[in-house]
Amino acid sequence: MGEKGPACLDWYFWLDDTPRPGFMNMAIDSSLLALAESDGVGILRLYRWAPACVSFGRHEPVARRYDRARFRTLGVDAVRRPTGGRAVWHDAELTYAVAAPLGMLGTLQESCRRIHAMLRDALLLLGVDAALAPRPPLAAGLPRGRCFDAATGGEVLVGERKVAGSAQLRTGTALLQHGSLLLADDQQRLADLGATPAPDRPARTLPLGRPVAFVDAAAAVAEAARHWTGRWHDIIDGEPIVESAAAYADGFRSETWTWCR
């Protein structure tokens, strides 16, 4: 099953079962990246969002694509990620973050493939027929718009539907990759917030073909990830990480950062 990551000294697993606002989730993920840089460990965090939130990619031209006034009128929370990619609506999903030294998971392409293969294997454990998306022709270019509108190659598919999207940041010594595994089809909420009129919505569907609870998806991801070689440890008390994340929280809470492009 799946691909084993390169051997490492220690992996830590954290089921963060306290739903948190967007700015805090991004601050915690940034704190995990700092831990991977300073301590040379790998960390897998699974988490949720409250309230529901839109996250934008680090370099996404948000001001051209979305109506800031509509966000305020509808009371929709928003945050800009430290990673790239396109907009995601975070609500009915399992969100993951992997932080690790660069040598533990390989190049950008290798690390993305290994993480996506792990997510695919988790879905297979749940009895969901998942596969990795083929890489499109180079001439096709990268799709614009919402993250889950189209696959760019290597993401997790159920049928022809992209069900897991990811984005990665690499520093000189470590990487942070985080993404969403859709448990319900609510990405069309982004169309209501766009700078142009929203098209008619397709019928709401179950991306995985059947209902899957967050706790069941989390258990499957944890089991699939443990096929990566190394010593695994559970983080029982994540409060020290939350406290260290306070150093990043104000930056991600700032509307200047969120709407900077």
C-alpha positions, -999 to +999 in steps of 0.1 A: +000+000+000+013+035-010+048+048-010+071+049+019+088+082+027+125+082+033+136+070+068+135+097+095+142+099+131+108+109+144+072+116+131+046+132+154+009+128+148-016+154+162-053+150+159-062+186+167-099+181+174-106+217+185-121+235+155-103+269+151-106+301+131-087+304+099-060+328+112-052+304+141-050+274+118-025+291+096-005+303+126-003+268+140+008+254+107+035+280+105+046+270+140+048+234+128+071+245+100+093+263+125+095+231+146+105+210+116+132+236+108+146+237+144+141+202+157+144+181+125+111+162+131+081+155+109+046+164+121+012+154+107-017+175+120-054+169+112-078+196+120-111+215+113-123+251+110-148+272+130-162+294+117-163+282+081-136+301+062-122+309+028-084+306+024-066+323-004-032+312-019-002+332-009+002+348-044-035+347-055-048+380-070-078+380-046-089+416-052-096+408-089-114+375-082-134+382-051-158+408-037-144+420-004-176+439+004-196+407-001-174+389+024-182+416+050-219+417+042-223+379+045-199+377+075-176+353+058-142+347+074-111+348+052-074+342+055-044+341+032-023+310+035+015+309+038+014+284+009+004+290-028-025+276-047-061+289-052-091+296-030-107+269-009-139+270+012-132+253+045-161+237+063-172+201+057-137+186+053-107+171+069-077+194+067-042+181+071-008+197+075+026+180+070+057+198+082+091+181+078+128+186+070+133+187+032+153+154+032+125+134+047+101+136+018+123+145-011+118+171-039+087+192-044+073+167-068+083+136-047+069+151-015+036+160-031+033+125-047+040+108-014+015+129+006-012+125-020-005+087-022-010+086+015-044+104+012-054+080-016-045+050+006-065+065+034-096+066+012-089+030+000-090+020+037-124+036+039-136+016+009-136+046-014-122+040-049-096+068-051-068+073-075-041+099-083-048+123-111-027+120-143-005+150-151-021+170-179-001+181-210+023+209-204+005+231-230-027+230-208-011+253-182-024+258-147-062+263-142-074+295-128-101+301-102-111+278-073-088+251-061-112+222-066-124+233-101-097+211-118-068+188-111-033+199-122-018+164-118-011+141-089-040+151-067-065+126-053-096+118-075-128+098-069-141+091-103-133+124-122-138+146-091-109+161-073-114+155-036-081+165-021-062+197-029-029+208-015-003+236-015+033+236-003+058+261+010+095+252+011+121+271+031+159+264+030+156+234+053+119+223+057+085+221+040+050+228+050+022+212+029-014+215+039-046+207+021-083+196+023-100+163+019-136+171+010-163+153+030-191+173+014-195+193-018-196+229-006-170+246-028-197+263-048-200+287-019-170+305-034-191+314-065-213+335-042-183+356-032-168+362-066-162+395-083-185+383-111-221+370-109-223+334-097-234+308-122-261+283-114-250+258-089-248+221-097-267+197-075-250+191-041-232+158-041-211+136-017-175+139-032-165+105-017-197+088-029-211+083+006-211+101+039-178+099+058-174+114+092-144+135+102-133+111+129-134+081+105-114+100+078-089+111+104-084+075+116-078+063+081-053+091+073-034+083+106-032+046+096-021+053+061+006+078+072+022+053+096+034+034+066+060+061+063+091+048+079+104+062+112+093+063+148+058+076+153+046+094+184+011+108+193+008+144+204-016+142+233-014+178+245-010+203+216-013+234+238+025+242+237+023+243+199-008+265+201+010+289+225+040+291+202+016+298+173+006+331+190+038+347+174+022+342+140-014+348+148-016+386+143+000+384+109-026+360+096-054+379+114-045+411+095-068+421+067-039+439+051-022+405+047-054+387+036-063+413+009-028+423+000-032+413-037 
